[in-house]
Amino acid sequence: MLSRYLPSVASQLRQLASDGRGPILFAIAAGWGLTIGTRTIYPVLLPDLRATYGLDLATAGALLTVLFVAYAFGQLPGGLFADRIGERKTLVASMVVSGGSVVLIVVAGSPIALFLATAAFGFGVGFYAIARFTAIARVYPDGYGTAIGITNVAPEIGQAALPPIAGVIAVVLGWQFGFGVAIPAFVAVAIALWVTVPTEPDDGRSAVDTFSLATARYVFRELKNPPVLLATLVLIVGFSIWQAFTGFYPTYLIERKGISPAVASALFGLYFVSTAVIHPISGALYDRLNVRYTAAPIVASVAALAALPFVESLSLLVVISILLGTLLAFETATESYLVGALPDDVEGTGFGILRTLVFAVGAGSPVVFGAAADRGFFDETFLVLAALGVVLMAISSRLPLVER
């Protein structure tokens, strides 16, 4: 049935690459894949960080929470700068901050230095998030959901490739080299973004050229619309599940399932390979049907989360890792829906505020997850995540249709 609605992949790619837009999309996607892929090195190297700095699971969860909180608070200035100075400068600035922070992570000599460098890195990654949405919206006024879906494949490729590579390098050379492998890539992508992303015209579309009480009232009035509020709730629940799961999945496989770090990294990478498939499907469903249909694939990830504590064999863990990839079906469609529900003149700022809220609230889940695991409830936490997945599907099915 879906084949009636989903165009061929080749046709989608040709359309996205038309009129010289291919290099732009590729550079933006590469930056997004690099930043998120590097961020996902943390869960794979978490056992090494725990051993080096003497961190328990709760403190390790706090490190991940700092990462995601900083990522959350990078969203708002990223959105403001996208509206005020343009996407190209904002995207390149993110590459510079993120790459420089990785250098600080590599040379960190104490837990405090590690936490501070982690916060700087999370902020730099967050700075990228909003500008890449608004940049794509400018380049692809039609087919926006599909373009976002294709772009969202990039972080899944980054997350599938970089953590296993970092894990192998860490075993051979040390965890510092596992992180350091990403540094040259940040330099290369920064150059590519500067060369390819066009300079934005001064078309007067921004409502936030100056800061004032009237501007704040206007922005927050637009954010109180029911479709915006409900979609934001979907993202809060969804990313709370995702942040807790991805933060501890490799550690759980190593410590509870007795799997080697290399195999755990491979299973983690397999999860992201599966996720890469779901993003373009979700984006195309959003463009051709509506946002409510995109909640259906999440059923598979809910079942996988519920089954995970009871599965022991490696072959079944492979299946579980693949099924878990459907969780992010909510992301592409809901974020595209949310951007479409916001007025053009506050698109960057408004989306930045909302993503700051989403990730700031969701960032609490890793530290709660880690504290529960420290108290002997590592298995039970996955059952709680499965229950939250049911809540996620229920809320998604209630999203009202909006003009896009």
C-alpha positions as CSV (number, residue, x, y, z in Angstrom):
1,M,0.0,0.0,0.0
2,L,2.8,2.4,0.9
3,S,4.3,2.0,-2.5
4,R,1.4,3.9,-3.9
5,Y,2.5,7.0,-1.9
6,L,6.3,6.7,-1.7
7,P,8.2,7.7,-4.9
8,S,11.3,5.9,-5.7
9,V,14.5,6.8,-3.9
10,A,16.2,7.7,-7.1
11,S,13.4,10.1,-8.1
12,Q,13.6,11.8,-4.7
13,L,17.3,12.2,-4.9
14,R,17.1,13.7,-8.4
15,Q,14.5,16.2,-7.3
16,L,16.6,17.2,-4.2
17,A,19.7,17.6,-6.3
18,S,18.1,19.7,-9.0
19,D,19.0,23.3,-9.7
20,G,22.4,23.0,-8.1
21,R,21.0,22.2,-4.7
22,G,22.7,18.9,-4.2
23,P,26.1,20.2,-2.8
24,I,24.2,22.4,-0.3
25,L,22.1,19.6,1.0
26,F,25.2,17.3,1.2
27,A,27.2,19.9,3.1
28,I,24.4,20.5,5.6
29,A,23.8,16.8,6.0
30,A,27.5,16.1,6.5
31,G,27.7,18.7,9.3
32,W,24.6,17.3,11.0
33,G,25.9,13.7,10.6
34,L,29.3,14.6,12.0
35,T,28.1,16.5,15.1
36,I,25.5,13.9,16.1
37,G,27.8,11.0,15.2
38,T,30.5,12.5,17.4
39,R,28.0,13.1,20.2
40,T,27.1,9.4,20.1
41,I,30.7,8.4,20.7
42,Y,30.0,9.1,24.4
43,P,27.8,6.0,25.1
44,V,30.4,3.7,23.4
45,L,33.3,5.2,25.4
46,L,31.3,5.6,28.6
47,P,32.9,2.5,30.2
48,D,36.4,4.0,29.4
49,L,35.4,7.3,30.8
50,R,34.1,5.6,33.9
51,A,37.3,3.7,34.4
52,T,39.5,6.8,33.8
53,Y,37.7,9.2,36.0
54,G,36.1,6.7,38.5
55,L,32.5,7.5,37.6
56,D,29.6,5.5,38.9
57,L,26.5,5.0,36.7
58,A,24.7,7.9,38.2
59,T,27.6,10.3,37.6
60,A,28.0,8.9,34.1
61,G,24.3,9.7,33.6
62,A,25.0,13.2,34.9
63,L,27.7,13.6,32.2
64,L,25.2,12.7,29.5
65,T,22.6,15.0,31.1
66,V,25.2,17.9,30.9
67,L,25.7,17.0,27.3
68,F,22.0,17.1,26.4
69,V,21.3,20.2,28.6
70,A,24.0,22.1,26.9
71,Y,22.7,20.8,23.5
72,A,19.3,22.1,24.5
73,F,20.6,25.6,25.5
74,G,22.5,25.8,22.2
75,Q,19.2,25.7,20.3
76,L,17.9,29.1,21.2
77,P,21.0,31.2,20.3
78,G,21.3,29.0,17.2
79,G,17.8,29.9,16.2
80,L,18.3,33.6,17.0
81,F,21.5,33.8,15.0
82,A,19.9,31.9,12.1
83,D,17.3,34.6,12.0
84,R,19.6,37.5,12.5
85,I,23.0,36.7,10.8
86,G,22.0,33.9,8.5
87,E,22.3,30.1,8.4
88,R,25.7,29.9,6.7
89,K,27.6,31.8,9.4
90,T,25.6,30.0,12.2
91,L,26.4,26.6,10.8
92,V,30.1,27.3,10.4
93,A,30.3,28.8,13.9
94,S,28.8,25.5,15.2
95,M,31.5,23.5,13.5
96,V,34.2,25.7,15.0
97,V,32.8,25.5,18.6
98,S,32.1,21.7,18.3
99,G,35.5,20.8,16.8
100,G,37.3,23.0,19.4
101,S,35.4,21.4,22.2
102,V,36.5,17.9,21.0
103,V,40.1,19.0,21.4
104,L,39.3,20.0,25.0
105,I,37.7,16.6,25.7
106,V,40.7,14.8,24.4
107,V,43.1,16.8,26.7
108,A,40.8,16.9,29.7
109,G,42.8,16.0,32.8
110,S,40.1,15.8,35.4
111,P,36.4,15.0,35.8
112,I,35.6,18.8,36.1
113,A,37.5,19.5,32.9
114,L,35.7,16.6,31.1
115,F,32.3,18.0,32.3
116,L,33.1,21.5,31.1
117,A,34.4,20.4,27.7
118,T,31.3,18.2,27.3
119,A,29.1,21.2,28.0
120,A,30.9,23.2,25.4
121,F,30.6,20.4,22.9
122,G,26.9,20.0,23.5
123,F,26.3,23.7,23.1
124,G,28.1,23.7,19.8
125,V,26.1,20.8,18.5
126,G,22.9,22.6,19.6
127,F,23.9,25.7,17.7
128,Y,23.8,23.7,14.5
129,A,20.3,22.1,15.0
130,I,18.0,25.0,14.2
131,A,20.0,26.6,11.4
132,R,20.1,23.4,9.4
133,F,16.2,23.3,9.5
134,T,15.8,26.9,8.4
135,A,18.5,26.6,5.7
136,I,16.8,23.6,4.2
137,A,13.4,25.4,4.4
138,R,14.9,28.2,2.2
139,V,16.5,25.8,-0.3
140,Y,13.5,23.5,-0.5
141,P,10.2,25.4,-0.2
142,D,8.5,22.3,-1.7
143,G,9.3,18.8,-0.6
144,Y,10.6,20.1,2.8
145,G,9.6,17.0,4.7
146,T,11.3,14.7,2.3
147,A,14.5,16.9,2.3
148,I,14.6,16.8,6.1
149,G,14.0,13.0,6.0
150,I,16.9,12.5,3.6
151,T,19.1,14.9,5.7
152,N,18.2,13.0,8.9
153,V,19.8,9.9,7.4
154,A,23.2,11.6,7.8
155,P,23.3,11.5,11.6
156,E,22.2,7.9,11.5
157,I,25.1,7.1,9.2
158,G,27.4,9.1,11.5
159,Q,26.0,7.3,14.5
160,A,26.3,4.0,12.8
161,A,29.9,4.6,11.7
162,L,31.7,6.8,14.2
163,P,31.0,5.0,17.5
164,P,32.2,1.6,16.3
165,I,35.3,3.3,14.7
166,A,35.9,5.2,17.9
167,G,35.5,2.0,20.0
168,V,38.1,0.1,17.9
169,I,40.5,3.0,18.0
170,A,40.0,3.3,21.8
171,V,40.9,-0.4,22.3
172,V,44.1,0.0,20.3
173,L,45.2,3.5,21.1
174,G,43.1,4.8,24.0
175,W,39.7,6.6,24.3
176,Q,41.3,10.0,23.6
177,F,42.1,8.9,20.1
178,G,38.6,7.6,19.8
179,F,37.3,11.1,20.2
180,G,40.1,12.8,18.4
181,V,39.4,11.0,15.1
182,A,36.6,13.5,14.5
183,I,38.6,16.7,14.7
184,P,39.9,16.9,11.1
185,A,36.4,16.2,9.8
186,F,35.1,19.3,11.6
187,V,37.6,21.5,9.8
188,A,36.7,20.0,6.4
189,V,32.9,20.3,6.9
190,A,33.3,23.9,8.1
191,I,35.0,24.8,4.8
192,A,32.4,22.9,2.8
193,L,29.5,24.8,4.5
194,W,31.1,28.2,3.9
195,V,31.6,27.4,0.2
196,T,28.3,25.8,-0.6
197,V,25.5,27.3,1.6
198,P,24.3,30.6,0.0
199,T,24.3,33.9,1.7
200,E,20.7,34.8,2.8
201,P,19.1,37.8,1.3
202,D,18.0,40.6,3.6
203,D,14.3,40.1,2.8
204,G,12.9,41.5,6.1
205,R,11.3,38.2,7.0
206,S,12.7,38.1,10.6
207,A,10.6,39.4,13.5
208,V,13.6,39.3,15.8
209,D,16.0,41.9,14.4
210,T,15.8,43.7,17.7
211,F,15.0,42.4,21.2
212,S,12.0,44.0,22.9
213,L,9.1,43.1,25.2
214,A,6.8,43.4,22.2
215,T,9.0,40.9,20.2
216,A,8.9,38.4,23.1
217,R,5.2,38.7,23.5
218,Y,4.7,38.1,19.7
219,V,7.0,35.0,19.7
220,F,5.4,33.4,22.8
221,R,1.9,34.1,21.5
222,E,2.7,32.1,18.4
223,L,4.2,29.3,20.5
224,K,0.9,28.8,22.5
225,N,-1.1,27.6,19.5
226,P,-2.5,24.1,20.3
227,P,-0.8,22.3,17.4
228,V,2.6,23.7,18.5
229,L,2.0,22.8,22.1
230,L,0.9,19.2,21.3
231,A,3.8,18.6,18.9
232,T,6.2,19.9,21.5
233,L,4.9,17.4,24.0
234,V,5.4,14.6,21.4
235,L,9.0,15.7,21.1
236,I,9.6,15.9,24.8
237,V,8.3,12.3,25.4
238,G,10.1,10.9,22.4
239,F,13.5,12.5,23.1
240,S,13.3,11.6,26.8
241,I,13.0,7.9,25.7
242,W,15.7,8.3,23.0
243,Q,18.3,10.1,25.3
244,A,18.0,7.5,28.1
245,F,18.1,4.6,25.7
246,T,21.0,5.7,23.5
247,G,23.0,6.9,26.6
248,F,23.1,3.5,28.2
249,Y,22.4,0.8,25.6
250,P,26.1,-0.1,24.9
251,T,26.8,-0.1,28.7
252,Y,23.7,-2.3,29.3
253,L,24.8,-4.8,26.7
254,I,28.3,-5.0,28.2
255,E,27.4,-5.1,31.9
256,R,24.1,-7.0,31.8
257,K,24.3,-9.2,28.7
258,G,28.0,-10.0,29.0
259,I,28.8,-8.8,25.5
260,S,32.2,-7.5,24.5
261,P,32.6,-3.7,23.9
262,A,33.3,-4.3,20.2
263,V,30.1,-6.4,19.7
264,A,28.1,-3.9,21.8
265,S,29.4,-1.0,19.5
266,A,28.4,-3.0,16.5
267,L,24.9,-3.6,17.8
268,F,24.6,0.1,18.6
269,G,25.7,0.9,15.1
270,L,23.1,-1.5,13.7
271,Y,20.5,0.4,15.6
272,F,21.4,3.6,13.8
273,V,21.5,1.8,10.4
274,S,17.9,0.8,11.0
275,T,17.1,4.4,12.1
276,A,18.6,5.7,8.9
277,V,15.9,3.8,6.9
278,I,13.0,5.2,8.9
279,H,13.8,8.9,8.5
280,P,13.1,9.2,4.8
281,I,10.0,7.0,5.1
282,S,8.7,9.2,7.9
283,G,9.4,12.4,5.9
284,A,7.7,11.1,2.8
285,L,4.7,9.9,4.8
286,Y,4.5,13.4,6.2
287,D,4.6,15.0,2.8
288,R,2.1,12.7,1.1
289,L,-0.3,11.7,3.9
290,N,-0.1,13.5,7.3
291,V,1.8,13.4,10.6
292,R,-0.5,10.9,12.3
293,Y,0.5,8.1,10.1
294,T,4.1,8.3,11.1
295,A,3.4,7.0,14.6
296,A,2.6,3.5,13.4
297,P,6.2,2.2,13.1
298,I,6.9,3.0,16.7
299,V,5.0,-0.1,17.7
300,A,8.0,-2.2,16.8
301,S,10.4,-0.2,19.0
302,V,8.0,-0.4,22.0
303,A,7.8,-4.2,21.6
304,A,11.6,-4.3,21.4
305,L,12.2,-2.2,24.5
306,A,9.7,-4.4,26.4
307,A,11.5,-7.6,25.2
308,L,15.1,-6.4,25.8
309,P,15.4,-7.4,29.5
310,F,14.3,-11.0,28.7
311,V,16.5,-11.6,25.6
312,E,19.9,-13.2,26.0
313,S,21.0,-14.7,22.7
314,L,23.1,-12.5,20.3
315,S,20.9,-13.3,17.3
316,L,17.8,-12.0,19.1
317,L,19.7,-8.9,20.3
318,V,20.5,-8.2,16.6
319,V,16.8,-8.3,15.9
320,I,16.0,-6.1,18.9
321,S,18.6,-3.6,17.7
322,I,17.0,-3.4,14.3
323,L,13.5,-3.0,15.6
324,L,14.6,-0.3,18.0
325,G,15.5,1.8,15.0
326,T,11.8,2.6,14.4
327,L,11.7,4.8,17.5
328,L,12.7,7.9,15.7
329,A,9.9,7.7,13.3
330,F,8.4,10.5,15.4
331,E,11.3,12.9,14.9
332,T,11.4,13.8,11.2
333,A,7.6,14.1,10.8
334,T,6.9,16.0,14.1
335,E,9.8,18.4,13.6
336,S,8.7,19.1,10.0
337,Y,5.1,19.6,11.3
338,L,6.3,21.9,14.0
339,V,8.3,24.1,11.6
340,G,5.2,24.2,9.3
341,A,3.0,25.3,12.2
342,L,5.3,28.3,13.1
343,P,5.0,31.7,11.2
344,D,8.0,32.3,8.8
345,D,9.1,35.4,10.7
346,V,9.8,33.6,14.0
347,E,10.6,30.2,12.5
348,G,14.2,30.0,13.6
349,T,13.7,31.7,17.0
350,G,10.5,29.9,17.8
351,F,11.8,26.5,16.8
352,G,15.0,27.3,18.8
353,I,12.9,28.0,21.9
354,L,10.9,24.9,21.6
355,R,13.9,22.6,21.0
356,T,15.6,24.1,23.9
357,L,12.6,23.2,26.0
358,V,12.3,19.7,24.5
359,F,15.9,18.8,25.1
360,A,16.2,20.5,28.5
361,V,13.3,18.5,29.8
362,G,14.4,15.3,28.1
363,A,18.0,15.7,29.3
364,G,16.9,14.7,32.8
365,S,16.2,11.1,31.6
366,P,19.8,9.8,31.5
367,V,20.6,10.8,35.1
368,V,17.4,9.3,36.3
369,F,18.0,6.2,34.2
370,G,21.6,5.9,35.6
371,A,20.5,6.4,39.2
372,A,17.9,3.6,38.8
373,A,20.5,1.3,37.3
374,D,22.8,2.0,40.2
375,R,20.1,0.8,42.5
376,G,19.6,-2.5,40.7
377,F,16.8,-1.5,38.3
378,F,18.7,-1.6,35.0
379,D,16.2,-4.0,33.4
380,E,13.1,-2.3,34.7
381,T,14.1,1.0,33.2
382,F,13.7,-0.4,29.7
383,L,10.2,-1.5,30.6
384,V,9.4,2.1,31.7
385,L,10.8,3.4,28.4
386,A,8.4,1.0,26.6
387,A,5.5,2.3,28.5
388,L,6.5,5.9,27.6
389,G,6.6,4.7,24.0
390,V,2.9,3.8,24.2
391,V,2.2,7.3,25.6
392,L,4.2,8.8,22.6
393,M,2.0,6.9,20.1
394,A,-1.2,8.0,21.8
395,I,-0.2,11.7,21.7
396,S,1.1,11.6,18.1
397,S,-2.3,10.2,16.9
398,R,-4.0,13.3,18.3
399,L,-2.0,15.9,16.4
400,P,-4.4,18.3,14.5
401,L,-3.8,18.8,10.8
402,V,-2.4,22.2,9.9
403,E,-1.8,24.1,6.7
404,R,1.9,23.7,5.6
